[in-house]
Amino acid sequence: MPVPRLFYGWIVIGASVAIIMVGAGVTFSLAVFLKPLAEELQWSRALISGIALLNWIAFGLGSLVWGALSDRFGARRVVIAGAALLGAAMALSSQVTEPWHLYGAFGILAALGASAFYAPLSATATRWFAARRGLAVGCLNGGMGLGILVVPPLARALITALGWRATFAALGALTVAVALLVVRHLHDRPADLGLQEYGAGALPLAAAAGPGMVPGAVFRDGRFWLIALVHFCCCAAHSGPIFHMVSHAMDLGVAKMPAAAMLGLSGATSIPSRIASGLLADRFGAKPALVGMLALQAGVLSTYLVAQGTVSLFAVALAFGVAYGGAMPLYALVAREFFGSRVIGTAFGGIFFVSCIGMGLGSWAGGFVFDRFGSYWSLHLASTLVGAAAIVAALALRPPRFVPALARAS
């Protein structure tokens, strides 16, 4: 009998993972530039953390715009434009001498470039799969975990060997190279290749397709704003501890490379968690899976209040990766269940925009708190409380009006 061919949707997922890995890794690598920039240029941590705040706001705005553009022009054009912009921004970042230079280059331009990857490609992934949609989006989200695992430690090693300026330029070149390698494998819908959604024949049409909606109606729907609020609180809770993880560990006596490794290992443990949460969403629905992961995140955040030594900090970093990583794929799935495939780029791009404001505020707050109090204890307390608020908001979500595709087909 002929051997079945690999469903092309998995090739789209693989290509998406590669470019998301680079984009997310570059974005999170600012954490390992924090101390070198502060030491050489005599900038405060609050000043550098402000770059992260601006970066995430621009990232969110870009996600909204690129998501809508991907609905109209396709992910391939969006990704190649974003990679070119990110590569140029990193080259400019290597030449900065004043804070406003880095605010413009990394804070705005790099964010606008990197934002062309995650939201548009998450939306594209949901169009390829009716069955196993949670698994597919979870695998795609694994690209973010891979980026955190690989790029920040790589950046730390390059900073030691070449300096931070050459490292900025090298990361930009890496982005462009990866985009050129994978972009030809990106296709927006199965119909573009004469295919159907994976598992579509085994599901009711309404469950596979979701409700019909026009883009303007998304922002008039109260459920959109509630999902956005949950995502905002979730990201505001974990962004500060992520962004300041390396500096916090070094302040407590951990050496530079082990401190950078903590951030990388948190990304590593987030990878299986992202995939597992997608499987849980396939089995039980996206909302129950989301509530569970948010509860885990709040619990793990509270342990930062007591962790002091190297071993305990590594243990918390590993658990923290599981917690924040597991929540991230679920928002695209919730958006797909509530708003359907027609406007998923617009809906998820908008939700992700609001969440990025939370990411930026959390990152900036960490620097502000440290400069004011000399430690990150208050940051970790506030993060725990905001994480608890995310759980309450998620519990208020009501199911969509159609039955979601809880795909169990292999």
Steps between C-alpha positions, in 0.01 A plus 500: 500500500625855433652681799284805595670831433566739786215750523639829370362690797778351713757644257336840544527452877869408473581804289305721740687357799835591345421867438308545826798351684729771363253786546412408857860425588619838377221676691576324829876532455481863614508353851863389455597838353367679810810484721758551219314809381459631855868449580651640178261785428409580864128463438265409787303178501174698491622678187585173324179338626315790340632374167329168574176685581509686169609184320201301622251778426638530147503119474132489593405777260695327227326170578163667455600657168690199363220267609246700302738524203554124506123450469514707180844440344616172656763401755786461250515867402453607861783280628754607239424869561532451876831316470649777286389762751633302798835441332540870426396595853763273657769648275397847620500380862867407465587867438315671787668756725200670663192351670263638239696316231425163662145601581443563131698209357425217743200646681299584186647369173613159628165448670306589187711251305477214751125548539449381141559140609310377805141626460473461120653151506288390797194610303627310195550184706138502618384503136687181414358280776147406598607193698815527713486879486619529859797274432590697187486840673684358800781379275514838327520671840791274576694730270483771765638260759777394262584864442534566873703180539744569215534871425563669840780258600640533146485879536675480839783291350532738203507803731787342692689417180416793271332770708138611506516709181612214277247274669210729408613492134547122503146442629362717220686300237373175654141621473525580129675172421238285673211689339645450152537127566146432624268754340433293187337232716235738639153467349197665652228237452475136397291608202806680359647154432171326422476348849250499787555582866653214691214287636228716346314200363468347847341809659165680469529791259401757763762370741771500237428844358384699802262797483505750217602857595629811328815673635323809635265290710790347693575821688132554588476159664537508879659155496792641301579749774465243776741261327735794447479586871590143597797504264607843629503385864674174412781679316531783752546233767779303335685760291681672788639178649604381151669823393683545831573131561865527395569822691314372809711184505824694454402737782466194724849380413445274197771526231422653160470189283302293758267799543445518123453121501210541743313705241587246232387206713170670579450519125591132471240385753241722334525296178339174621258706706381691192440174315333336800262791555398478135421132550299587812306756297426234237370272773317733739463833318717809492342684794539223764859446388566874526358530851717209615819646354429842648457343843833322460668824395375694803617221731849487351538879505445498875807277548728779377423676829706242691754363246853627576774248416620378163328162527164646604516766226568234236208293634263796488618595149427148376151498655435856382566398139237227529251749643528797267568284195188292546272801500627665182361273224152505647407858412514433125282192556249695710488771232448239227216336697326831568551681168562238230756478221392793284628773733740305721798715394315816601355355821817340630714793385279734704504277806875463474541878471329549837712223654820666378415812699498270803835351393651847471361629830621194689850529353523873575357458851782261588763763423303771679457285810868406509621860464261609775536215754825328406341156450237317295292370793218751447493413129447133577224578750317722251546239226338235719198721569454595133529132408215425742291774335550327163340184640192693616459667160539167316230339712258772381535392135180344364509223240459595133162446339616202298658176611882524478692235316634277777696290256601153606572367152855389437 
